[in-house]
Structures are given as structure tokens and as C-alpha cells.
Amino acid sequence: MGRSNRRRRDEHRPLALGRAPQTRMTWMGRAWIVRQLTGHTSTRSYTCPGCTHQIAPGNAHVVVWPDDGLGGVDDRRHWHHACWKARDQGRYGR
């Protein structure tokens, strides 16, 4: 019999607000919080909204979410560093 105390795959891990430095910025007329994550804190794969490619577990990347206090886990977006830097140069910003 398997362990029953494992987290379900579809459950989101809460962001540890005190661990990674974060900045606030304005983009597309909206305030955002931007956090740089190291590879060792990343345990899931995500789809980058900039290039639509996967960010594999263990890869450093950027997490961005609206700074309006209204959003939740569903408003977080995980970006490759290069895609986040190039977000204003092309099709990014979906």
C-alpha cells in the first residue's frame, strides 16, 4: 500500500515569501511581483508563457504574479530568465 500523506500532484506548494528576494515592477500597465528562483527550489515542471516550452524541475527561473493582492496561485506565471528579459520584444505577455 502506498503512502497516504503524499501531496497530490495537482496541489500547489505555497511560495515561501521569506526565502527568495523579490522585486516589484510595472509591466503592461500593471504592478507585478517578480521572484528569482534557484534550481534547487524548483520541484515541478512549468510552461513558460513567453516561449510555451517547459521549465524542467531543477532549473532556475522567474515567478511573476500581479501585485494587487487579489490573485492567488492561479495568477503565478513561471518564466525562463531569458524569456522574461525579452518579454517586450515580440509575442510575449499573453
N, CA, C and O atoms as CSV, one atom per row, in Angstrom:
chain,resi,resn,atom,element,x,y,z
A,1,MET,N,N,0.842,-1.172,0.000
A,1,MET,CA,C,0.000,0.000,0.000
A,1,MET,C,C,0.894,1.244,0.000
A,1,MET,O,O,1.889,1.293,0.722
A,2,GLY,N,N,0.538,2.252,-0.813
A,2,GLY,CA,C,1.320,3.477,-0.913
A,2,GLY,C,C,1.114,4.400,0.273
A,2,GLY,O,O,0.189,4.228,1.067
A,3,ARG,N,N,1.979,5.364,0.373
A,3,ARG,CA,C,1.872,6.336,1.460
A,3,ARG,C,C,0.686,7.249,1.219
A,3,ARG,O,O,0.449,7.684,0.092
A,4,SER,N,N,-0.050,7.538,2.263
A,4,SER,CA,C,-1.239,8.378,2.111
A,4,SER,C,C,-0.976,9.841,2.437
A,4,SER,O,O,-1.857,10.678,2.240
A,5,ASN,N,N,0.212,10.167,2.931
A,5,ASN,CA,C,0.481,11.548,3.302
A,5,ASN,C,C,1.244,12.323,2.230
A,5,ASN,O,O,1.745,13.416,2.496
A,6,ARG,N,N,1.334,11.781,1.052
A,6,ARG,CA,C,1.996,12.493,-0.045
A,6,ARG,C,C,1.083,13.561,-0.619
A,6,ARG,O,O,-0.136,13.401,-0.675
A,7,ARG,N,N,1.692,14.637,-1.037
A,7,ARG,CA,C,0.945,15.721,-1.658
A,7,ARG,C,C,0.456,15.276,-3.031
A,7,ARG,O,O,1.196,14.648,-3.788
A,8,ARG,N,N,-0.776,15.599,-3.344
A,8,ARG,CA,C,-1.311,15.283,-4.670
A,8,ARG,C,C,-0.578,16.108,-5.713
A,8,ARG,O,O,-0.167,17.233,-5.431
A,9,ARG,N,N,-0.411,15.573,-6.901
A,9,ARG,CA,C,0.329,16.248,-7.970
A,9,ARG,C,C,-0.295,17.577,-8.359
A,9,ARG,O,O,0.416,18.482,-8.796
A,10,ASP,N,N,-1.604,17.716,-8.211
A,10,ASP,CA,C,-2.247,18.950,-8.641
A,10,ASP,C,C,-2.299,20.007,-7.539
A,10,ASP,O,O,-2.811,21.104,-7.763
A,11,GLU,N,N,-1.773,19.692,-6.349
A,11,GLU,CA,C,-1.737,20.688,-5.282
A,11,GLU,C,C,-0.543,21.605,-5.493
A,11,GLU,O,O,0.533,21.152,-5.883
A,12,HIS,N,N,-0.731,22.891,-5.234
A,12,HIS,CA,C,0.343,23.861,-5.388
A,12,HIS,C,C,1.047,24.068,-4.061
A,12,HIS,O,O,0.419,24.163,-3.007
A,13,ARG,N,N,2.340,24.134,-4.140
A,13,ARG,CA,C,3.128,24.419,-2.952
A,13,ARG,C,C,3.115,25.926,-2.730
A,13,ARG,O,O,3.356,26.676,-3.676
A,14,PRO,N,N,2.843,26.395,-1.522
A,14,PRO,CA,C,2.829,27.839,-1.288
A,14,PRO,C,C,4.224,28.421,-1.456
A,14,PRO,O,O,5.220,27.768,-1.145
A,15,LEU,N,N,4.291,29.655,-1.951
A,15,LEU,CA,C,5.574,30.325,-2.076
A,15,LEU,C,C,6.089,30.674,-0.687
A,15,LEU,O,O,5.336,31.168,0.153
A,16,ALA,N,N,7.356,30.421,-0.451
A,16,ALA,CA,C,7.974,30.789,0.817
A,16,ALA,C,C,8.418,32.240,0.703
A,16,ALA,O,O,9.496,32.526,0.181
A,17,LEU,N,N,7.599,33.142,1.182
A,17,LEU,CA,C,7.818,34.566,0.962
A,17,LEU,C,C,9.119,35.080,1.548
A,17,LEU,O,O,9.651,36.071,1.048
A,18,GLY,N,N,9.647,34.462,2.568
A,18,GLY,CA,C,10.854,34.971,3.187
A,18,GLY,C,C,12.141,34.438,2.592
A,18,GLY,O,O,13.216,34.877,3.000
A,19,ARG,N,N,12.084,33.525,1.661
A,19,ARG,CA,C,13.293,32.858,1.180
A,19,ARG,C,C,13.967,33.558,0.008
A,19,ARG,O,O,15.156,33.867,0.082
A,20,ALA,N,N,13.258,33.806,-1.037
A,20,ALA,CA,C,13.866,34.360,-2.245
A,20,ALA,C,C,13.595,35.859,-2.326
A,20,ALA,O,O,12.491,36.308,-2.016
A,21,PRO,N,N,14.595,36.633,-2.742
A,21,PRO,CA,C,14.352,38.073,-2.887
A,21,PRO,C,C,13.352,38.335,-4.004
A,21,PRO,O,O,13.309,37.613,-5.000
A,22,GLN,N,N,12.567,39.353,-3.828
A,22,GLN,CA,C,11.581,39.697,-4.848
A,22,GLN,C,C,11.619,41.190,-5.101
A,22,GLN,O,O,12.033,41.977,-4.250
A,23,THR,N,N,11.179,41.558,-6.290
A,23,THR,CA,C,11.106,42.969,-6.658
A,23,THR,C,C,9.701,43.267,-7.148
A,23,THR,O,O,8.947,42.367,-7.519
A,24,ARG,N,N,9.372,44.533,-7.141
A,24,ARG,CA,C,8.088,44.980,-7.685
A,24,ARG,C,C,8.381,45.814,-8.913
A,24,ARG,O,O,9.333,46.595,-8.936
A,25,MET,N,N,7.557,45.644,-9.934
A,25,MET,CA,C,7.754,46.402,-11.167
A,25,MET,C,C,6.421,46.613,-11.857
A,25,MET,O,O,5.426,45.967,-11.525
A,26,THR,N,N,6.410,47.520,-12.817
A,26,THR,CA,C,5.224,47.759,-13.624
A,26,THR,C,C,5.495,47.236,-15.023
A,26,THR,O,O,6.541,47.510,-15.611
A,27,TRP,N,N,4.545,46.484,-15.546
A,27,TRP,CA,C,4.646,45.939,-16.899
A,27,TRP,C,C,3.238,45.833,-17.454
A,27,TRP,O,O,2.330,45.355,-16.773
A,28,MET,N,N,3.060,46.269,-18.665
A,28,MET,CA,C,1.764,46.248,-19.340
A,28,MET,C,C,0.706,47.005,-18.529
A,28,MET,O,O,-0.461,46.614,-18.494
A,29,GLY,N,N,1.133,48.093,-17.879
A,29,GLY,CA,C,0.212,48.925,-17.127
A,29,GLY,C,C,-0.268,48.328,-15.820
A,29,GLY,O,O,-1.271,48.779,-15.265
A,30,ARG,N,N,0.424,47.330,-15.324
A,30,ARG,CA,C,0.004,46.639,-14.107
A,30,ARG,C,C,1.215,46.413,-13.201
A,30,ARG,O,O,2.329,46.233,-13.691
A,31,ALA,N,N,1.005,46.421,-11.901
A,31,ALA,CA,C,2.085,46.163,-10.944
A,31,ALA,C,C,2.263,44.657,-10.772
A,31,ALA,O,O,1.287,43.911,-10.684
A,32,TRP,N,N,3.521,44.220,-10.725
A,32,TRP,CA,C,3.852,42.797,-10.623
A,32,TRP,C,C,4.907,42.579,-9.548
A,32,TRP,O,O,5.716,43.463,-9.269
A,33,ILE,N,N,4.890,41.413,-8.957
A,33,ILE,CA,C,5.960,40.965,-8.075
A,33,ILE,C,C,6.757,39.927,-8.854
A,33,ILE,O,O,6.193,39.012,-9.455
A,34,VAL,N,N,8.073,40.084,-8.833
A,34,VAL,CA,C,8.968,39.209,-9.595
A,34,VAL,C,C,9.932,38.546,-8.618
A,34,VAL,O,O,10.572,39.222,-7.813
A,35,ARG,N,N,10.033,37.240,-8.691
A,35,ARG,CA,C,10.924,36.499,-7.808
A,35,ARG,C,C,11.811,35.576,-8.631
A,35,ARG,O,O,11.334,34.838,-9.493
A,36,GLN,N,N,13.113,35.627,-8.351
A,36,GLN,CA,C,14.087,34.753,-8.998
A,36,GLN,C,C,14.187,33.468,-8.177
A,36,GLN,O,O,14.482,33.518,-6.983
A,37,LEU,N,N,13.946,32.332,-8.800
A,37,LEU,CA,C,14.056,31.052,-8.097
A,37,LEU,C,C,15.299,30.303,-8.548
A,37,LEU,O,O,15.635,30.281,-9.732
A,38,THR,N,N,15.968,29.696,-7.593
A,38,THR,CA,C,17.125,28.872,-7.926
A,38,THR,C,C,16.639,27.489,-8.343
A,38,THR,O,O,15.494,27.120,-8.079
A,39,GLY,N,N,17.478,26.757,-8.970
A,39,GLY,CA,C,17.074,25.441,-9.447
A,39,GLY,C,C,16.723,24.463,-8.351
A,39,GLY,O,O,15.834,23.630,-8.533
A,40,HIS,N,N,17.402,24.540,-7.207
A,40,HIS,CA,C,17.146,23.537,-6.160
A,40,HIS,C,C,15.793,23.725,-5.484
A,40,HIS,O,O,15.326,22.812,-4.803
A,41,THR,N,N,15.152,24.869,-5.648
A,41,THR,CA,C,13.827,25.072,-5.052
A,41,THR,C,C,12.703,24.670,-5.998
A,41,THR,O,O,11.538,24.636,-5.602
A,42,SER,N,N,13.042,24.371,-7.227
A,42,SER,CA,C,12.044,24.043,-8.241
A,42,SER,C,C,11.879,22.528,-8.336
A,42,SER,O,O,12.814,21.815,-8.698
A,43,THR,N,N,10.684,22.044,-8.007
A,43,THR,CA,C,10.459,20.597,-8.000
A,43,THR,C,C,9.411,20.147,-9.011
A,43,THR,O,O,9.145,18.951,-9.132
A,44,ARG,N,N,8.820,21.077,-9.729
A,44,ARG,CA,C,7.785,20.745,-10.722
A,44,ARG,C,C,8.183,21.316,-12.074
A,44,ARG,O,O,9.057,22.178,-12.162
A,45,SER,N,N,7.542,20.833,-13.113
A,45,SER,CA,C,7.746,21.447,-14.422
A,45,SER,C,C,6.634,22.470,-14.647
A,45,SER,O,O,5.510,22.298,-14.175
A,46,TYR,N,N,6.964,23.524,-15.365
A,46,TYR,CA,C,6.029,24.601,-15.671
A,46,TYR,C,C,6.139,24.926,-17.151
A,46,TYR,O,O,7.145,24.608,-17.786
A,47,THR,N,N,5.118,25.553,-17.697
A,47,THR,CA,C,5.159,26.018,-19.078
A,47,THR,C,C,5.409,27.515,-19.066
A,47,THR,O,O,4.644,28.273,-18.470
A,48,CYS,N,N,6.467,27.937,-19.717
A,48,CYS,CA,C,6.817,29.354,-19.796
A,48,CYS,C,C,5.829,30.054,-20.727
A,48,CYS,O,O,5.648,29.606,-21.859
A,49,PRO,N,N,5.180,31.144,-20.286
A,49,PRO,CA,C,4.240,31.846,-21.160
A,49,PRO,C,C,4.931,32.606,-22.288
A,49,PRO,O,O,4.284,33.006,-23.255
A,50,GLY,N,N,6.243,32.805,-22.166
A,50,GLY,CA,C,6.966,33.524,-23.201
A,50,GLY,C,C,7.233,32.689,-24.433
A,50,GLY,O,O,7.040,33.155,-25.556
A,51,CYS,N,N,7.678,31.451,-24.234
A,51,CYS,CA,C,8.054,30.594,-25.360
A,51,CYS,C,C,7.190,29.338,-25.453
A,51,CYS,O,O,7.297,28.588,-26.424
A,52,THR,N,N,6.354,29.104,-24.480
A,52,THR,CA,C,5.485,27.928,-24.357
A,52,THR,C,C,6.256,26.606,-24.225
A,52,THR,O,O,5.674,25.535,-24.399
A,53,HIS,N,N,7.552,26.672,-23.921
A,53,HIS,CA,C,8.332,25.469,-23.660
A,53,HIS,C,C,8.330,25.173,-22.165
A,53,HIS,O,O,8.015,26.031,-21.341
A,54,GLN,N,N,8.687,23.949,-21.845
A,54,GLN,CA,C,8.697,23.515,-20.454
A,54,GLN,C,C,9.905,24.069,-19.697
A,54,GLN,O,O,10.995,24.209,-20.252
A,55,ILE,N,N,9.687,24.376,-18.438
A,55,ILE,CA,C,10.763,24.661,-17.491
A,55,ILE,C,C,10.852,23.406,-16.632
A,55,ILE,O,O,9.953,23.119,-15.841
A,56,ALA,N,N,11.922,22.677,-16.789
A,56,ALA,CA,C,12.070,21.391,-16.107
A,56,ALA,C,C,12.351,21.589,-14.619
A,56,ALA,O,O,12.910,22.612,-14.222
A,57,PRO,N,N,11.969,20.619,-13.802
A,57,PRO,CA,C,12.306,20.697,-12.379
A,57,PRO,C,C,13.817,20.837,-12.208
A,57,PRO,O,O,14.591,20.209,-12.930
A,58,GLY,N,N,14.224,21.652,-11.262
A,58,GLY,CA,C,15.642,21.854,-11.012
A,58,GLY,C,C,16.256,22.991,-11.797
A,58,GLY,O,O,17.424,23.316,-11.585
A,59,ASN,N,N,15.500,23.612,-12.706
A,59,ASN,CA,C,16.025,24.734,-13.480
A,59,ASN,C,C,15.646,26.054,-12.821
A,59,ASN,O,O,14.502,26.256,-12.416
A,60,ALA,N,N,16.619,26.940,-12.722
A,60,ALA,CA,C,16.344,28.276,-12.196
A,60,ALA,C,C,15.401,28.996,-13.152
A,60,ALA,O,O,15.496,28.830,-14.368
A,61,HIS,N,N,14.491,29.798,-12.600
A,61,HIS,CA,C,13.555,30.543,-13.430
A,61,HIS,C,C,12.959,31.689,-12.624
A,61,HIS,O,O,13.327,31.896,-11.467
A,62,VAL,N,N,12.046,32.428,-13.225
A,62,VAL,CA,C,11.425,33.598,-12.619
A,62,VAL,C,C,9.947,33.302,-12.398
A,62,VAL,O,O,9.284,32.744,-13.272
A,63,VAL,N,N,9.431,33.676,-11.230
A,63,VAL,CA,C,7.996,33.570,-10.957
A,63,VAL,C,C,7.453,34.990,-10.857
A,63,VAL,O,O,8.012,35.834,-10.156
A,64,VAL,N,N,6.359,35.241,-11.563
A,64,VAL,CA,C,5.772,36.579,-11.630
A,64,VAL,C,C,4.288,36.468,-11.314
A,64,VAL,O,O,3.618,35.548,-11.783
A,65,TRP,N,N,3.769,37.408,-10.515
A,65,TRP,CA,C,2.327,37.440,-10.237
A,65,TRP,C,C,1.895,38.872,-9.978
A,65,TRP,O,O,2.709,39.702,-9.575
A,66,PRO,N,N,0.621,39.171,-10.206
A,66,PRO,CA,C,0.111,40.534,-10.026
A,66,PRO,C,C,0.255,40.995,-8.576
A,66,PRO,O,O,0.059,40.217,-7.642
A,67,ASP,N,N,0.598,42.259,-8.407
A,67,ASP,CA,C,0.779,42.840,-7.076
A,67,ASP,C,C,-0.468,43.604,-6.649
A,67,ASP,O,O,-0.376,44.710,-6.117
A,68,ASP,N,N,-1.623,43.010,-6.882
A,68,ASP,CA,C,-2.853,43.690,-6.491
A,68,ASP,C,C,-3.491,43.054,-5.266
A,68,ASP,O,O,-4.519,43.528,-4.783
A,69,GLY,N,N,-2.892,41.991,-4.763
A,69,GLY,CA,C,-3.402,41.346,-3.569
A,69,GLY,C,C,-4.656,40.523,-3.796
A,69,GLY,O,O,-5.180,39.925,-2.857
A,70,LEU,N,N,-5.143,40.482,-5.019
A,70,LEU,CA,C,-6.386,39.775,-5.306
A,70,LEU,C,C,-6.157,38.385,-5.869
A,70,LEU,O,O,-7.011,37.509,-5.737
A,71,GLY,N,N,-5.017,38.182,-6.491
A,71,GLY,CA,C,-4.762,36.915,-7.161
A,71,GLY,C,C,-4.298,35.838,-6.206
A,71,GLY,O,O,-3.969,36.091,-5.047
A,72,GLY,N,N,-4.285,34.659,-6.721
A,72,GLY,CA,C,-3.826,33.522,-5.943
A,72,GLY,C,C,-2.836,32.714,-6.741
A,72,GLY,O,O,-2.142,33.242,-7.610
A,73,VAL,N,N,-2.772,31.449,-6.450
A,73,VAL,CA,C,-1.846,30.536,-7.103
A,73,VAL,C,C,-2.054,30.528,-8.615
A,73,VAL,O,O,-1.087,30.431,-9.371
A,74,ASP,N,N,-3.281,30.627,-9.056
A,74,ASP,CA,C,-3.568,30.566,-10.491
A,74,ASP,C,C,-3.023,31.760,-11.258
A,74,ASP,O,O,-2.924,31.701,-12.484
A,75,ASP,N,N,-2.668,32.839,-10.574
A,75,ASP,CA,C,-2.136,34.019,-11.250
A,75,ASP,C,C,-0.618,34.008,-11.373
A,75,ASP,O,O,-0.054,34.891,-12.019
A,76,ARG,N,N,0.052,33.039,-10.776
A,76,ARG,CA,C,1.511,32.948,-10.894
A,76,ARG,C,C,1.884,32.483,-12.292
A,76,ARG,O,O,1.226,31.622,-12.877
A,77,ARG,N,N,2.944,33.066,-12.811
A,77,ARG,CA,C,3.490,32.639,-14.098
A,77,ARG,C,C,4.972,32.371,-13.918
A,77,ARG,O,O,5.693,33.183,-13.339
A,78,HIS,N,N,5.420,31.236,-14.415
A,78,HIS,CA,C,6.813,30.824,-14.316
A,78,HIS,C,C,7.454,31.025,-15.684
A,78,HIS,O,O,7.002,30.450,-16.674
A,79,TRP,N,N,8.504,31.838,-15.740
A,79,TRP,CA,C,9.177,32.210,-16.979
A,79,TRP,C,C,10.633,31.750,-16.953
A,79,TRP,O,O,11.256,31.713,-15.892
A,80,HIS,N,N,11.173,31.399,-18.123
A,80,HIS,CA,C,12.623,31.268,-18.263
A,80,HIS,C,C,13.217,32.666,-18.055
A,80,HIS,O,O,12.573,33.666,-18.372
A,81,HIS,N,N,14.432,32.736,-17.529
A,81,HIS,CA,C,15.065,34.041,-17.331
A,81,HIS,C,C,15.149,34.822,-18.641
A,81,HIS,O,O,14.806,36.004,-18.683
A,82,ALA,N,N,15.599,34.170,-19.701
A,82,ALA,CA,C,15.760,34.853,-20.991
A,82,ALA,C,C,14.418,35.322,-21.552
A,82,ALA,O,O,14.334,36.407,-22.127
A,83,CYS,N,N,13.388,34.529,-21.394
A,83,CYS,CA,C,12.058,34.915,-21.892
A,83,CYS,C,C,11.524,36.112,-21.119
A,83,CYS,O,O,10.921,37.010,-21.706
A,84,TRP,N,N,11.743,36.132,-19.807
A,84,TRP,CA,C,11.274,37.268,-19.006
A,84,TRP,C,C,12.003,38.545,-19.415
A,84,TRP,O,O,11.389,39.608,-19.514
A,85,LYS,N,N,13.308,38.444,-19.651
A,85,LYS,CA,C,14.072,39.624,-20.071
A,85,LYS,C,C,13.621,40.119,-21.438
A,85,LYS,O,O,13.675,41.319,-21.706
A,86,ALA,N,N,13.175,39.212,-22.311
A,86,ALA,CA,C,12.782,39.564,-23.678
A,86,ALA,C,C,11.276,39.735,-23.835
A,86,ALA,O,O,10.784,39.755,-24.963
A,87,ARG,N,N,10.538,39.857,-22.750
A,87,ARG,CA,C,9.068,39.868,-22.810
A,87,ARG,C,C,8.494,41.006,-23.638
A,87,ARG,O,O,7.387,40.881,-24.164
A,88,ASP,N,N,9.213,42.105,-23.768
A,88,ASP,CA,C,8.705,43.235,-24.548
A,88,ASP,C,C,9.144,43.191,-26.010
A,88,ASP,O,O,8.821,44.096,-26.779
A,89,GLN,N,N,9.864,42.163,-26.393
A,89,GLN,CA,C,10.397,42.065,-27.750
A,89,GLN,C,C,9.696,40.969,-28.533
A,89,GLN,O,O,10.325,39.967,-28.873
A,90,GLY,N,N,8.450,41.126,-28.820
A,90,GLY,CA,C,7.785,40.108,-29.627
A,90,GLY,C,C,6.445,39.706,-29.080
A,90,GLY,O,O,5.634,40.545,-28.686
A,91,ARG,N,N,6.223,38.411,-29.059
A,91,ARG,CA,C,4.891,37.881,-28.778
A,91,ARG,C,C,4.624,37.624,-27.304
A,91,ARG,O,O,3.571,37.088,-26.958
A,92,TYR,N,N,5.543,37.988,-26.435
A,92,TYR,CA,C,5.375,37.710,-25.012
A,92,TYR,C,C,4.303,38.586,-24.399
A,92,TYR,O,O,3.889,39.589,-24.979
A,93,GLY,N,N,3.861,38.190,-23.214
A,93,GLY,CA,C,2.903,38.991,-22.470
A,93,GLY,C,C,1.484,38.507,-22.597
A,93,GLY,O,O,0.543,39.286,-22.442
A,94,ARG,N,N,1.318,37.231,-22.878
A,94,ARG,CA,C,-0.031,36.676,-23.002
A,94,ARG,C,C,-0.740,36.682,-21.682
A,94,ARG,O,O,-1.890,36.250,-21.597
